[in-house]
């Protein structure tokens, strides 16, 4: 499940977002961990909605 979420996230990140993400990771790991959890929750909800429609 985690790998699926990560690949979905990676697919959605454009180069600029990806660069900001790496910069934020380098500068502020704790805040990023919190953000990561929120993103994971949103992606899980999105995946569940998609799976629900099938």
mmCIF entry with sequence, helices, sheets and N, C-alpha, C, O atoms, coordinates in Angstrom:
data_MODEL
# 
_entry.id   MODEL 
# 
_entity.id                         1 
_entity.type                       polymer 
_entity.pdbx_number_of_molecules   1 
# 
_entity_poly.entity_id                      1 
_entity_poly.type                           'polypeptide(L)' 
_entity_poly.nstd_linkage                   no 
_entity_poly.nstd_monomer                   no 
_entity_poly.pdbx_seq_one_letter_code       
;(UNK)(UNK)(UNK)(UNK)(UNK)(UNK)(UNK)(UNK)(UNK)(UNK)(UNK)(UNK)(UNK)(UNK)(UNK)(UNK)
(UNK)(UNK)(UNK)(UNK)(UNK)(UNK)(UNK)(UNK)(UNK)(UNK)(UNK)(UNK)(UNK)(UNK)(UNK)(UNK)
(UNK)(UNK)(UNK)(UNK)(UNK)(UNK)(UNK)(UNK)(UNK)(UNK)(UNK)(UNK)(UNK)(UNK)(UNK)(UNK)
(UNK)(UNK)(UNK)(UNK)(UNK)(UNK)
;
_entity_poly.pdbx_seq_one_letter_code_can   XXXXXXXXXXXXXXXXXXXXXXXXXXXXXXXXXXXXXXXXXXXXXXXXXXXXXX 
_entity_poly.pdbx_strand_id                 A 
# 
loop_
_entity_poly_seq.entity_id 
_entity_poly_seq.num 
_entity_poly_seq.mon_id 
_entity_poly_seq.hetero 
1 1  UNK n 
1 2  UNK n 
1 3  UNK n 
1 4  UNK n 
1 5  UNK n 
1 6  UNK n 
1 7  UNK n 
1 8  UNK n 
1 9  UNK n 
1 10 UNK n 
1 11 UNK n 
1 12 UNK n 
1 13 UNK n 
1 14 UNK n 
1 15 UNK n 
1 16 UNK n 
1 17 UNK n 
1 18 UNK n 
1 19 UNK n 
1 20 UNK n 
1 21 UNK n 
1 22 UNK n 
1 23 UNK n 
1 24 UNK n 
1 25 UNK n 
1 26 UNK n 
1 27 UNK n 
1 28 UNK n 
1 29 UNK n 
1 30 UNK n 
1 31 UNK n 
1 32 UNK n 
1 33 UNK n 
1 34 UNK n 
1 35 UNK n 
1 36 UNK n 
1 37 UNK n 
1 38 UNK n 
1 39 UNK n 
1 40 UNK n 
1 41 UNK n 
1 42 UNK n 
1 43 UNK n 
1 44 UNK n 
1 45 UNK n 
1 46 UNK n 
1 47 UNK n 
1 48 UNK n 
1 49 UNK n 
1 50 UNK n 
1 51 UNK n 
1 52 UNK n 
1 53 UNK n 
1 54 UNK n 
# 
_struct_asym.id          A 
_struct_asym.entity_id   1 
# 
loop_
_struct_conf.conf_type_id 
_struct_conf.id 
_struct_conf.pdbx_PDB_helix_id 
_struct_conf.beg_label_comp_id 
_struct_conf.beg_label_asym_id 
_struct_conf.beg_label_seq_id 
_struct_conf.pdbx_beg_PDB_ins_code 
_struct_conf.end_label_comp_id 
_struct_conf.end_label_asym_id 
_struct_conf.end_label_seq_id 
_struct_conf.pdbx_end_PDB_ins_code 
_struct_conf.beg_auth_comp_id 
_struct_conf.beg_auth_asym_id 
_struct_conf.beg_auth_seq_id 
_struct_conf.end_auth_comp_id 
_struct_conf.end_auth_asym_id 
_struct_conf.end_auth_seq_id 
_struct_conf.pdbx_PDB_helix_class 
_struct_conf.details 
_struct_conf.pdbx_PDB_helix_length 
HELX_P HELX_P1 AA1 UNK A 2  ? UNK A 12 ? UNK A 2  UNK A 12 1 ? 11 
HELX_P HELX_P2 AA2 UNK A 15 ? UNK A 27 ? UNK A 15 UNK A 27 1 ? 13 
HELX_P HELX_P3 AA3 UNK A 29 ? UNK A 53 ? UNK A 29 UNK A 53 1 ? 25 
# 
_struct_conf_type.id          HELX_P 
_struct_conf_type.criteria    ? 
_struct_conf_type.reference   ? 
# 
loop_
_atom_site.group_PDB 
_atom_site.id 
_atom_site.type_symbol 
_atom_site.label_atom_id 
_atom_site.label_alt_id 
_atom_site.label_comp_id 
_atom_site.label_asym_id 
_atom_site.label_entity_id 
_atom_site.label_seq_id 
_atom_site.pdbx_PDB_ins_code 
_atom_site.Cartn_x 
_atom_site.Cartn_y 
_atom_site.Cartn_z 
_atom_site.occupancy 
_atom_site.B_iso_or_equiv 
_atom_site.pdbx_formal_charge 
_atom_site.auth_seq_id 
_atom_site.auth_comp_id 
_atom_site.auth_asym_id 
_atom_site.auth_atom_id 
_atom_site.pdbx_PDB_model_num 
ATOM 1   N N  . UNK A 1 1  ? 0.830   -1.213 0.000   1.00 0.00 ? 1  UNK A N  1 
ATOM 2   C CA . UNK A 1 1  ? 0.000   0.000  0.000   1.00 0.00 ? 1  UNK A CA 1 
ATOM 3   C C  . UNK A 1 1  ? 0.863   1.262  0.000   1.00 0.00 ? 1  UNK A C  1 
ATOM 4   O O  . UNK A 1 1  ? 0.590   2.202  -0.747  1.00 0.00 ? 1  UNK A O  1 
ATOM 5   N N  . UNK A 1 2  ? 1.910   1.285  0.839   1.00 0.00 ? 2  UNK A N  1 
ATOM 6   C CA . UNK A 1 2  ? 2.792   2.452  0.918   1.00 0.00 ? 2  UNK A CA 1 
ATOM 7   C C  . UNK A 1 2  ? 3.469   2.747  -0.435  1.00 0.00 ? 2  UNK A C  1 
ATOM 8   O O  . UNK A 1 2  ? 3.552   3.900  -0.857  1.00 0.00 ? 2  UNK A O  1 
ATOM 9   N N  . UNK A 1 3  ? 3.940   1.706  -1.092  1.00 0.00 ? 3  UNK A N  1 
ATOM 10  C CA . UNK A 1 3  ? 4.611   1.894  -2.374  1.00 0.00 ? 3  UNK A CA 1 
ATOM 11  C C  . UNK A 1 3  ? 3.662   2.470  -3.421  1.00 0.00 ? 3  UNK A C  1 
ATOM 12  O O  . UNK A 1 3  ? 4.042   3.331  -4.214  1.00 0.00 ? 3  UNK A O  1 
ATOM 13  N N  . UNK A 1 4  ? 2.416   1.981  -3.409  1.00 0.00 ? 4  UNK A N  1 
ATOM 14  C CA . UNK A 1 4  ? 1.407   2.487  -4.335  1.00 0.00 ? 4  UNK A CA 1 
ATOM 15  C C  . UNK A 1 4  ? 1.173   3.981  -4.100  1.00 0.00 ? 4  UNK A C  1 
ATOM 16  O O  . UNK A 1 4  ? 1.111   4.762  -5.049  1.00 0.00 ? 4  UNK A O  1 
ATOM 17  N N  . UNK A 1 5  ? 1.046   4.369  -2.837  1.00 0.00 ? 5  UNK A N  1 
ATOM 18  C CA . UNK A 1 5  ? 0.844   5.778  -2.480  1.00 0.00 ? 5  UNK A CA 1 
ATOM 19  C C  . UNK A 1 5  ? 2.044   6.620  -2.928  1.00 0.00 ? 5  UNK A C  1 
ATOM 20  O O  . UNK A 1 5  ? 1.876   7.684  -3.524  1.00 0.00 ? 5  UNK A O  1 
ATOM 21  N N  . UNK A 1 6  ? 3.246   6.135  -2.638  1.00 0.00 ? 6  UNK A N  1 
ATOM 22  C CA . UNK A 1 6  ? 4.450   6.882  -3.013  1.00 0.00 ? 6  UNK A CA 1 
ATOM 23  C C  . UNK A 1 6  ? 4.522   7.079  -4.526  1.00 0.00 ? 6  UNK A C  1 
ATOM 24  O O  . UNK A 1 6  ? 4.849   8.168  -4.996  1.00 0.00 ? 6  UNK A O  1 
ATOM 25  N N  . UNK A 1 7  ? 4.218   6.032  -5.286  1.00 0.00 ? 7  UNK A N  1 
ATOM 26  C CA . UNK A 1 7  ? 4.288   6.145  -6.738  1.00 0.00 ? 7  UNK A CA 1 
ATOM 27  C C  . UNK A 1 7  ? 3.229   7.108  -7.272  1.00 0.00 ? 7  UNK A C  1 
ATOM 28  O O  . UNK A 1 7  ? 3.479   7.850  -8.222  1.00 0.00 ? 7  UNK A O  1 
ATOM 29  N N  . UNK A 1 8  ? 2.041   7.093  -6.654  1.00 0.00 ? 8  UNK A N  1 
ATOM 30  C CA . UNK A 1 8  ? 0.988   8.040  -7.047  1.00 0.00 ? 8  UNK A CA 1 
ATOM 31  C C  . UNK A 1 8  ? 1.448   9.467  -6.753  1.00 0.00 ? 8  UNK A C  1 
ATOM 32  O O  . UNK A 1 8  ? 1.292   10.360 -7.585  1.00 0.00 ? 8  UNK A O  1 
ATOM 33  N N  . UNK A 1 9  ? 2.019   9.675  -5.554  1.00 0.00 ? 9  UNK A N  1 
ATOM 34  C CA . UNK A 1 9  ? 2.516   10.999 -5.189  1.00 0.00 ? 9  UNK A CA 1 
ATOM 35  C C  . UNK A 1 9  ? 3.595   11.463 -6.152  1.00 0.00 ? 9  UNK A C  1 
ATOM 36  O O  . UNK A 1 9  ? 3.575   12.602 -6.617  1.00 0.00 ? 9  UNK A O  1 
ATOM 37  N N  . UNK A 1 10 ? 4.536   10.580 -6.449  1.00 0.00 ? 10 UNK A N  1 
ATOM 38  C CA . UNK A 1 10 ? 5.652   10.933 -7.325  1.00 0.00 ? 10 UNK A CA 1 
ATOM 39  C C  . UNK A 1 10 ? 5.154   11.287 -8.715  1.00 0.00 ? 10 UNK A C  1 
ATOM 40  O O  . UNK A 1 10 ? 5.659   12.214 -9.348  1.00 0.00 ? 10 UNK A O  1 
ATOM 41  N N  . UNK A 1 11 ? 4.167   10.548 -9.185  1.00 0.00 ? 11 UNK A N  1 
ATOM 42  C CA . UNK A 1 11 ? 3.607   10.803 -10.512 1.00 0.00 ? 11 UNK A CA 1 
ATOM 43  C C  . UNK A 1 11 ? 2.942   12.177 -10.582 1.00 0.00 ? 11 UNK A C  1 
ATOM 44  O O  . UNK A 1 11 ? 2.909   12.803 -11.641 1.00 0.00 ? 11 UNK A O  1 
ATOM 45  N N  . UNK A 1 12 ? 2.415   12.642 -9.449  1.00 0.00 ? 12 UNK A N  1 
ATOM 46  C CA . UNK A 1 12 ? 1.696   13.921 -9.424  1.00 0.00 ? 12 UNK A CA 1 
ATOM 47  C C  . UNK A 1 12 ? 2.617   15.126 -9.217  1.00 0.00 ? 12 UNK A C  1 
ATOM 48  O O  . UNK A 1 12 ? 2.218   16.260 -9.484  1.00 0.00 ? 12 UNK A O  1 
ATOM 49  N N  . UNK A 1 13 ? 3.825   14.895 -8.750  1.00 0.00 ? 13 UNK A N  1 
ATOM 50  C CA . UNK A 1 13 ? 4.742   16.006 -8.496  1.00 0.00 ? 13 UNK A CA 1 
ATOM 51  C C  . UNK A 1 13 ? 5.390   16.457 -9.792  1.00 0.00 ? 13 UNK A C  1 
ATOM 52  O O  . UNK A 1 13 ? 6.058   15.674 -10.467 1.00 0.00 ? 13 UNK A O  1 
ATOM 53  N N  . UNK A 1 14 ? 5.189   17.732 -10.140 1.00 0.00 ? 14 UNK A N  1 
ATOM 54  C CA . UNK A 1 14 ? 5.907   18.258 -11.300 1.00 0.00 ? 14 UNK A CA 1 
ATOM 55  C C  . UNK A 1 14 ? 7.323   18.648 -10.855 1.00 0.00 ? 14 UNK A C  1 
ATOM 56  O O  . UNK A 1 14 ? 7.597   18.660 -9.655  1.00 0.00 ? 14 UNK A O  1 
ATOM 57  N N  . UNK A 1 15 ? 8.225   18.966 -11.785 1.00 0.00 ? 15 UNK A N  1 
ATOM 58  C CA . UNK A 1 15 ? 9.614   19.249 -11.398 1.00 0.00 ? 15 UNK A CA 1 
ATOM 59  C C  . UNK A 1 15 ? 9.779   20.349 -10.346 1.00 0.00 ? 15 UNK A C  1 
ATOM 60  O O  . UNK A 1 15 ? 10.604  20.222 -9.442  1.00 0.00 ? 15 UNK A O  1 
ATOM 61  N N  . UNK A 1 16 ? 9.005   21.416 -10.460 1.00 0.00 ? 16 UNK A N  1 
ATOM 62  C CA . UNK A 1 16 ? 9.117   22.510 -9.488  1.00 0.00 ? 16 UNK A CA 1 
ATOM 63  C C  . UNK A 1 16 ? 8.662   22.055 -8.107  1.00 0.00 ? 16 UNK A C  1 
ATOM 64  O O  . UNK A 1 16 ? 9.337   22.315 -7.111  1.00 0.00 ? 16 UNK A O  1 
ATOM 65  N N  . UNK A 1 17 ? 7.525   21.380 -8.047  1.00 0.00 ? 17 UNK A N  1 
ATOM 66  C CA . UNK A 1 17 ? 7.014   20.876 -6.777  1.00 0.00 ? 17 UNK A CA 1 
ATOM 67  C C  . UNK A 1 17 ? 7.999   19.896 -6.168  1.00 0.00 ? 17 UNK A C  1 
ATOM 68  O O  . UNK A 1 17 ? 8.246   19.912 -4.962  1.00 0.00 ? 17 UNK A O  1 
ATOM 69  N N  . UNK A 1 18 ? 8.560   19.043 -7.013  1.00 0.00 ? 18 UNK A N  1 
ATOM 70  C CA . UNK A 1 18 ? 9.545   18.060 -6.573  1.00 0.00 ? 18 UNK A CA 1 
ATOM 71  C C  . UNK A 1 18 ? 10.772  18.761 -5.972  1.00 0.00 ? 18 UNK A C  1 
ATOM 72  O O  . UNK A 1 18 ? 11.295  18.338 -4.941  1.00 0.00 ? 18 UNK A O  1 
ATOM 73  N N  . UNK A 1 19 ? 11.218  19.828 -6.626  1.00 0.00 ? 19 UNK A N  1 
ATOM 74  C CA . UNK A 1 19 ? 12.375  20.589 -6.136  1.00 0.00 ? 19 UNK A CA 1 
ATOM 75  C C  . UNK A 1 19 ? 12.048  21.243 -4.792  1.00 0.00 ? 19 UNK A C  1 
ATOM 76  O O  . UNK A 1 19 ? 12.864  21.201 -3.871  1.00 0.00 ? 19 UNK A O  1 
ATOM 77  N N  . UNK A 1 20 ? 10.873  21.842 -4.671  1.00 0.00 ? 20 UNK A N  1 
ATOM 78  C CA . UNK A 1 20 ? 10.458  22.463 -3.409  1.00 0.00 ? 20 UNK A CA 1 
ATOM 79  C C  . UNK A 1 20 ? 10.344  21.418 -2.306  1.00 0.00 ? 20 UNK A C  1 
ATOM 80  O O  . UNK A 1 20 ? 10.717  21.663 -1.158  1.00 0.00 ? 20 UNK A O  1 
ATOM 81  N N  . UNK A 1 21 ? 9.824   20.251 -2.673  1.00 0.00 ? 21 UNK A N  1 
ATOM 82  C CA . UNK A 1 21 ? 9.670   19.136 -1.746  1.00 0.00 ? 21 UNK A CA 1 
ATOM 83  C C  . UNK A 1 21 ? 11.030  18.706 -1.188  1.00 0.00 ? 21 UNK A C  1 
ATOM 84  O O  . UNK A 1 21 ? 11.183  18.496 0.015   1.00 0.00 ? 21 UNK A O  1 
ATOM 85  N N  . UNK A 1 22 ? 12.019  18.580 -2.089  1.00 0.00 ? 22 UNK A N  1 
ATOM 86  C CA . UNK A 1 22 ? 13.376  18.212 -1.657  1.00 0.00 ? 22 UNK A CA 1 
ATOM 87  C C  . UNK A 1 22 ? 13.999  19.298 -0.793  1.00 0.00 ? 22 UNK A C  1 
ATOM 88  O O  . UNK A 1 22 ? 14.657  19.001 0.205   1.00 0.00 ? 22 UNK A O  1 
ATOM 89  N N  . UNK A 1 23 ? 13.795  20.550 -1.171  1.00 0.00 ? 23 UNK A N  1 
ATOM 90  C CA . UNK A 1 23 ? 14.318  21.677 -0.399  1.00 0.00 ? 23 UNK A CA 1 
ATOM 91  C C  . UNK A 1 23 ? 13.714  21.680 0.999   1.00 0.00 ? 23 UNK A C  1 
ATOM 92  O O  . UNK A 1 23 ? 14.424  21.844 1.991   1.00 0.00 ? 23 UNK A O  1 
ATOM 93  N N  . UNK A 1 24 ? 12.391  21.497 1.072   1.00 0.00 ? 24 UNK A N  1 
ATOM 94  C CA . UNK A 1 24 ? 11.686  21.479 2.350   1.00 0.00 ? 24 UNK A CA 1 
ATOM 95  C C  . UNK A 1 24 ? 12.175  20.307 3.194   1.00 0.00 ? 24 UNK A C  1 
ATOM 96  O O  . UNK A 1 24 ? 12.381  20.446 4.400   1.00 0.00 ? 24 UNK A O  1 
ATOM 97  N N  . UNK A 1 25 ? 12.358  19.158 2.560   1.00 0.00 ? 25 UNK A N  1 
ATOM 98  C CA . UNK A 1 25 ? 12.864  17.979 3.254   1.00 0.00 ? 25 UNK A CA 1 
ATOM 99  C C  . UNK A 1 25 ? 14.216  18.278 3.889   1.00 0.00 ? 25 UNK A C  1 
ATOM 100 O O  . UNK A 1 25 ? 14.479  17.901 5.031   1.00 0.00 ? 25 UNK A O  1 
ATOM 101 N N  . UNK A 1 26 ? 15.059  18.956 3.135   1.00 0.00 ? 26 UNK A N  1 
ATOM 102 C CA . UNK A 1 26 ? 16.394  19.297 3.628   1.00 0.00 ? 26 UNK A CA 1 
ATOM 103 C C  . UNK A 1 26 ? 16.323  20.322 4.756   1.00 0.00 ? 26 UNK A C  1 
ATOM 104 O O  . UNK A 1 26 ? 17.049  20.213 5.744   1.00 0.00 ? 26 UNK A O  1 
ATOM 105 N N  . UNK A 1 27 ? 15.449  21.315 4.609   1.00 0.00 ? 27 UNK A N  1 
ATOM 106 C CA . UNK A 1 27 ? 15.385  22.439 5.541   1.00 0.00 ? 27 UNK A CA 1 
ATOM 107 C C  . UNK A 1 27 ? 14.556  22.150 6.790   1.00 0.00 ? 27 UNK A C  1 
ATOM 108 O O  . UNK A 1 27 ? 14.863  22.650 7.872   1.00 0.00 ? 27 UNK A O  1 
ATOM 109 N N  . UNK A 1 28 ? 13.519  21.354 6.642   1.00 0.00 ? 28 UNK A N  1 
ATOM 110 C CA . UNK A 1 28 ? 12.555  21.267 7.729   1.00 0.00 ? 28 UNK A CA 1 
ATOM 111 C C  . UNK A 1 28 ? 11.909  19.884 7.786   1.00 0.00 ? 28 UNK A C  1 
ATOM 112 O O  . UNK A 1 28 ? 10.736  19.714 7.450   1.00 0.00 ? 28 UNK A O  1 
ATOM 113 N N  . UNK A 1 29 ? 12.695  18.908 8.215   1.00 0.00 ? 29 UNK A N  1 
ATOM 114 C CA . UNK A 1 29 ? 12.240  17.514 8.210   1.00 0.00 ? 29 UNK A CA 1 
ATOM 115 C C  . UNK A 1 29 ? 11.005  17.277 9.065   1.00 0.00 ? 29 UNK A C  1 
ATOM 116 O O  . UNK A 1 29 ? 10.098  16.560 8.644   1.00 0.00 ? 29 UNK A O  1 
ATOM 117 N N  . UNK A 1 30 ? 10.950  17.865 10.260  1.00 0.00 ? 30 UNK A N  1 
ATOM 118 C CA . UNK A 1 30 ? 9.797   17.628 11.140  1.00 0.00 ? 30 UNK A CA 1 
ATOM 119 C C  . UNK A 1 30 ? 8.498   18.128 10.535  1.00 0.00 ? 30 UNK A C  1 
ATOM 120 O O  . UNK A 1 30 ? 7.482   17.433 10.565  1.00 0.00 ? 30 UNK A O  1 
ATOM 121 N N  . UNK A 1 31 ? 8.532   19.342 9.983   1.00 0.00 ? 31 UNK A N  1 
ATOM 122 C CA . UNK A 1 31 ? 7.336   19.894 9.343   1.00 0.00 ? 31 UNK A CA 1 
ATOM 123 C C  . UNK A 1 31 ? 6.955   19.040 8.134   1.00 0.00 ? 31 UNK A C  1 
ATOM 124 O O  . UNK A 1 31 ? 5.774   18.821 7.864   1.00 0.00 ? 31 UNK A O  1 
ATOM 125 N N  . UNK A 1 32 ? 7.956   18.567 7.419   1.00 0.00 ? 32 UNK A N  1 
ATOM 126 C CA . UNK A 1 32 ? 7.684   17.747 6.242   1.00 0.00 ? 32 UNK A CA 1 
ATOM 127 C C  . UNK A 1 32 ? 7.044   16.426 6.635   1.00 0.00 ? 32 UNK A C  1 
ATOM 128 O O  . UNK A 1 32 ? 6.147   15.942 5.945   1.00 0.00 ? 32 UNK A O  1 
ATOM 129 N N  . UNK A 1 33 ? 7.496   15.838 7.736   1.00 0.00 ? 33 UNK A N  1 
ATOM 130 C CA . UNK A 1 33 ? 6.909   14.578 8.211   1.00 0.00 ? 33 UNK A CA 1 
ATOM 131 C C  . UNK A 1 33 ? 5.417   14.774 8.493   1.00 0.00 ? 33 UNK A C  1 
ATOM 132 O O  . UNK A 1 33 ? 4.599   13.928 8.130   1.00 0.00 ? 33 UNK A O  1 
ATOM 133 N N  . UNK A 1 34 ? 5.061   15.894 9.143   1.00 0.00 ? 34 UNK A N  1 
ATOM 134 C CA . UNK A 1 34 ? 3.653   16.199 9.397   1.00 0.00 ? 34 UNK A CA 1 
ATOM 135 C C  . UNK A 1 34 ? 2.897   16.382 8.082   1.00 0.00 ? 34 UNK A C  1 
ATOM 136 O O  . UNK A 1 34 ? 1.797   15.858 7.911   1.00 0.00 ? 34 UNK A O  1 
ATOM 137 N N  . UNK A 1 35 ? 3.504   17.138 7.148   1.00 0.00 ? 35 UNK A N  1 
ATOM 138 C CA . UNK A 1 35 ? 2.897   17.369 5.838   1.00 0.00 ? 35 UNK A CA 1 
ATOM 139 C C  . UNK A 1 35 ? 2.725   16.043 5.103   1.00 0.00 ? 35 UNK A C  1 
ATOM 140 O O  . UNK A 1 35 ? 1.692   15.789 4.483   1.00 0.00 ? 35 UNK A O  1 
ATOM 141 N N  . UNK A 1 36 ? 3.761   15.201 5.184   1.00 0.00 ? 36 UNK A N  1 
ATOM 142 C CA . UNK A 1 36 ? 3.740   13.885 4.542   1.00 0.00 ? 36 UNK A CA 1 
ATOM 143 C C  . UNK A 1 36 ? 2.541   13.067 5.014   1.00 0.00 ? 36 UNK A C  1 
ATOM 144 O O  . UNK A 1 36 ? 1.856   12.439 4.207   1.00 0.00 ? 36 UNK A O  1 
ATOM 145 N N  . UNK A 1 37 ? 2.290   13.077 6.324   1.00 0.00 ? 37 UNK A N  1 
ATOM 146 C CA . UNK A 1 37 ? 1.159   12.327 6.882   1.00 0.00 ? 37 UNK A CA 1 
ATOM 147 C C  . UNK A 1 37 ? -0.161  12.854 6.333   1.00 0.00 ? 37 UNK A C  1 
ATOM 148 O O  . UNK A 1 37 ? -1.059  12.076 6.012   1.00 0.00 ? 37 UNK A O  1 
ATOM 149 N N  . UNK A 1 38 ? -0.280  14.185 6.225   1.00 0.00 ? 38 UNK A N  1 
ATOM 150 C CA . UNK A 1 38 ? -1.497  14.782 5.683   1.00 0.00 ? 38 UNK A CA 1 
ATOM 151 C C  . UNK A 1 38 ? -1.670  14.407 4.213   1.00 0.00 ? 38 UNK A C  1 
ATOM 152 O O  . UNK A 1 38 ? -2.768  14.065 3.774   1.00 0.00 ? 38 UNK A O  1 
ATOM 153 N N  . UNK A 1 39 ? -0.564  14.476 3.456   1.00 0.00 ? 39 UNK A N  1 
ATOM 154 C CA . UNK A 1 39 ? -0.610  14.112 2.038   1.00 0.00 ? 39 UNK A CA 1 
ATOM 155 C C  . UNK A 1 39 ? -1.010  12.646 1.900   1.00 0.00 ? 39 UNK A C  1 
ATOM 156 O O  . UNK A 1 39 ? -1.865  12.308 1.081   1.00 0.00 ? 39 UNK A O  1 
ATOM 157 N N  . UNK A 1 40 ? -0.388  11.770 2.705   1.00 0.00 ? 40 UNK A N  1 
ATOM 158 C CA . UNK A 1 40 ? -0.713  10.344 2.662   1.00 0.00 ? 40 UNK A CA 1 
ATOM 159 C C  . UNK A 1 40 ? -2.201  10.125 2.917   1.00 0.00 ? 40 UNK A C  1 
ATOM 160 O O  . UNK A 1 40 ? -2.841  9.338  2.219   1.00 0.00 ? 40 UNK A O  1 
ATOM 161 N N  . UNK A 1 41 ? -2.755  10.818 3.916   1.00 0.00 ? 41 UNK A N  1 
ATOM 162 C CA . UNK A 1 41 ? -4.177  10.675 4.227   1.00 0.00 ? 41 UNK A CA 1 
ATOM 163 C C  . UNK A 1 41 ? -5.048  11.104 3.043   1.00 0.00 ? 41 UNK A C  1 
ATOM 164 O O  . UNK A 1 41 ? -6.031  10.441 2.710   1.00 0.00 ? 41 UNK A O  1 
ATOM 165 N N  . UNK A 1 42 ? -4.674  12.221 2.413   1.00 0.00 ? 42 UNK A N  1 
ATOM 166 C CA . UNK A 1 42 ? -5.435  12.704 1.256   1.00 0.00 ? 42 UNK A CA 1 
ATOM 167 C C  . UNK A 1 42 ? -5.338  11.729 0.088   1.00 0.00 ? 42 UNK A C  1 
ATOM 168 O O  . UNK A 1 42 ? -6.331  11.464 -0.589  1.00 0.00 ? 42 UNK A O  1 
ATOM 169 N N  . UNK A 1 43 ? -4.142  11.199 -0.145  1.00 0.00 ? 43 UNK A N  1 
ATOM 170 C CA . UNK A 1 43 ? -3.943  10.241 -1.242  1.00 0.00 ? 43 UNK A CA 1 
ATOM 171 C C  . UNK A 1 43 ? -4.730  8.962  -0.968  1.00 0.00 ? 43 UNK A C  1 
ATOM 172 O O  . UNK A 1 43 ? -5.349  8.403  -1.873  1.00 0.00 ? 43 UNK A O  1 
ATOM 173 N N  . UNK A 1 44 ? -4.703  8.502  0.279   1.00 0.00 ? 44 UNK A N  1 
ATOM 174 C CA . UNK A 1 44 ? -5.469  7.307  0.652   1.00 0.00 ? 44 UNK A CA 1 
ATOM 175 C C  . UNK A 1 44 ? -6.961  7.543  0.388   1.00 0.00 ? 44 UNK A C  1 
ATOM 176 O O  . UNK A 1 44 ? -7.639  6.688  -0.182  1.00 0.00 ? 44 UNK A O  1 
ATOM 177 N N  . UNK A 1 45 ? -7.467  8.710  0.808   1.00 0.00 ? 45 UNK A N  1 
ATOM 178 C CA . UNK A 1 45 ? -8.878  9.039  0.569   1.00 0.00 ? 45 UNK A CA 1 
ATOM 179 C C  . UNK A 1 45 ? -9.180  9.051  -0.930  1.00 0.00 ? 45 UNK A C  1 
ATOM 180 O O  . UNK A 1 45 ? -10.202 8.526  -1.371  1.00 0.00 ? 45 UNK A O  1 
ATOM 181 N N  . UNK A 1 46 ? -8.279  9.657  -1.705  1.00 0.00 ? 46 UNK A N  1 
ATOM 182 C CA . UNK A 1 46 ? -8.460  9.723  -3.161  1.00 0.00 ? 46 UNK A CA 1 
ATOM 183 C C  . UNK A 1 46 ? -8.459  8.321  -3.775  1.00 0.00 ? 46 UNK A C  1 
ATOM 184 O O  . UNK A 1 46 ? -9.297  8.006  -4.620  1.00 0.00 ? 46 UNK A O  1 
ATOM 185 N N  . UNK A 1 47 ? -7.504  7.477  -3.341  1.00 0.00 ? 47 UNK A N  1 
ATOM 186 C CA . UNK A 1 47 ? -7.443  6.103  -3.849  1.00 0.00 ? 47 UNK A CA 1 
ATOM 187 C C  . UNK A 1 47 ? -8.697  5.314  -3.479  1.00 0.00 ? 47 UNK A C  1 
ATOM 188 O O  . UNK A 1 47 ? -9.214  4.545  -4.289  1.00 0.00 ? 47 UNK A O  1 
ATOM 189 N N  . UNK A 1 48 ? -9.185  5.509  -2.249  1.00 0.00 ? 48 UNK A N  1 
ATOM 190 C CA . UNK A 1 48 ? -10.395 4.812  -1.812  1.00 0.00 ? 48 UNK A CA 1 
ATOM 191 C C  . UNK A 1 48 ? -11.601 5.255  -2.636  1.00 0.00 ? 48 UNK A C  1 
ATOM 192 O O  . UNK A 1 48 ? -12.458 4.442  -2.982  1.00 0.00 ? 48 UNK A O  1 
ATOM 193 N N  . UNK A 1 49 ? -11.661 6.567  -2.951  1.00 0.00 ? 49 UNK A N  1 
ATOM 194 C CA . UNK A 1 49 ? -12.757 7.072  -3.790  1.00 0.00 ? 49 UNK A CA 1 
ATOM 195 C C  . UNK A 1 49 ? -12.687 6.442  -5.175  1.00 0.00 ? 49 UNK A C  1 
ATOM 196 O O  . UNK A 1 49 ? -13.707 6.019  -5.719  1.00 0.00 ? 49 UNK A O  1 
ATOM 197 N N  . UNK A 1 50 ? -11.483 6.380  -5.748  1.00 0.00 ? 50 UNK A N  1 
ATOM 198 C CA . UNK A 1 50 ? -11.298 5.800  -7.079  1.00 0.00 ? 50 UNK A CA 1 
ATOM 199 C C  . UNK A 1 50 ? -11.692 4.321  -7.061  1.00 0.00 ? 50 UNK A C  1 
ATOM 200 O O  . UNK A 1 50 ? -12.415 3.854  -7.941  1.00 0.00 ? 50 UNK A O  1 
ATOM 201 N N  . UNK A 1 51 ? -11.211 3.590  -6.053  1.00 0.00 ? 51 UNK A N  1 
ATOM 202 C CA . UNK A 1 51 ? -11.522 2.166  -5.946  1.00 0.00 ? 51 UNK A CA 1 
ATOM 203 C C  . UNK A 1 51 ? -13.022 1.951  -5.727  1.00 0.00 ? 51 UNK A C  1 
ATOM 204 O O  . UNK A 1 51 ? -13.580 0.945  -6.166  1.00 0.00 ? 51 UNK A O  1 
ATOM 205 N N  . UNK A 1 52 ? -13.668 2.895  -5.050  1.00 0.00 ? 52 UNK A N  1 
ATOM 206 C CA . UNK A 1 52 ? -15.105 2.800  -4.775  1.00 0.00 ? 52 UNK A CA 1 
ATOM 207 C C  . UNK A 1 52 ? -15.935 2.913  -6.055  1.00 0.00 ? 52 UNK A C  1 
ATOM 208 O O  . UNK A 1 52 ? -16.972 2.265  -6.190  1.00 0.00 ? 52 UNK A O  1 
ATOM 209 N N  . UNK A 1 53 ? -15.468 3.744  -6.995  1.00 0.00 ? 53 UNK A N  1 
ATOM 210 C CA . UNK A 1 53 ? -16.217 3.979  -8.226  1.00 0.00 ? 53 UNK A CA 1 
ATOM 211 C C  . UNK A 1 53 ? -16.140 2.807  -9.193  1.00 0.00 ? 53 UNK A C  1 
ATOM 212 O O  . UNK A 1 53 ? -17.005 2.673  -10.059 1.00 0.00 ? 53 UNK A O  1 
ATOM 213 N N  . UNK A 1 54 ? -15.133 1.959  -9.070  1.00 0.00 ? 54 UNK A N  1 
ATOM 214 C CA . UNK A 1 54 ? -14.955 0.823  -9.996  1.00 0.00 ? 54 UNK A CA 1 
ATOM 215 C C  . UNK A 1 54 ? -16.080 -0.188 -9.904  1.00 0.00 ? 54 UNK A C  1 
ATOM 216 O O  . UNK A 1 54 ? -16.069 -1.191 -10.617 1.00 0.00 ? 54 UNK A O  1 
# 
